[in-house]
Amino acid sequence: MLVSSRKATSIQSLKKCVTINILNYSFLKNEQYHNVFHLREDRTGISLIDDIEVHFLELPKLDERAVPSEGGLINWLLFLKGADTSYWEVLKMNEPGLEKAMDTLQYLSQDSEARRLYEARQKYLHDEASMIEGAKSAGIAEGIYKGKRDVTKNMLAMGLDIATITKATGLTEDEIKSIKL
């Protein structure tokens, strides 16, 4: 069982943790551009847990001239490596999601004012999303509190004592007394 500052959590309920390292230099002593590691015991090789995964993507090990004929990771890596823009059309056809990234890069490359405007827009979108999430949380909390007050009114009408109502609703004795008035 994992205990954190928030609450105890079962280890089985934890989500998979994947670390992706995109390197612009060669790090591992092999020729593969994509290496994946998991936690294993040194002597026996027994896997500890499959939920921790570390990826190393080494851009210098990619062959820029070998433009892939299908979608996948290599298209993104060639784009990140800065493959010749003459390959971009092929990369976009292989990986449709790349088109948005390429358009954004071209837009941001125009000038510093365009970049400033783009960043301001992104900040606005993030702030708006945060405000909406905060409003939702506040609305849910208010709804729960109103529900507890309604239940408290019903329990008082049934003649239940304040101690029982406190246990059932989680409201304080003072909150219950204010509803009773």
HELIX and SHEET records of a PDB file:
HELIX    1   1 ILE A   11  SER A   13  5                                   3    
HELIX    2   2 LEU A   59  LYS A   61  5                                   3    
HELIX    3   3 LEU A   73  LYS A   81  1                                   9    
HELIX    4   4 THR A   85  TYR A   87  5                                   3    
HELIX    5   5 TRP A   88  ASN A   94  1                                   7    
HELIX    6   6 LEU A   98  SER A  109  1                                  12    
HELIX    7   7 SER A  112  ALA A  157  1                                  46    
HELIX    8   8 ILE A  162  THR A  169  1                                   8    
HELIX    9   9 GLU A  173  LYS A  180  1                                   8    
SHEET    1   A 2 LEU A   2  VAL A   3  0                                        
SHEET    2   A 2 ALA A   8  THR A   9 -1                                        
SHEET    1   B 3 CYS A  17  LEU A  23  0                                        
SHEET    2   B 3 SER A  47  GLU A  58  1                                        
SHEET    3   B 3 HIS A  34  ARG A  40 -1                                        
END                                                                             
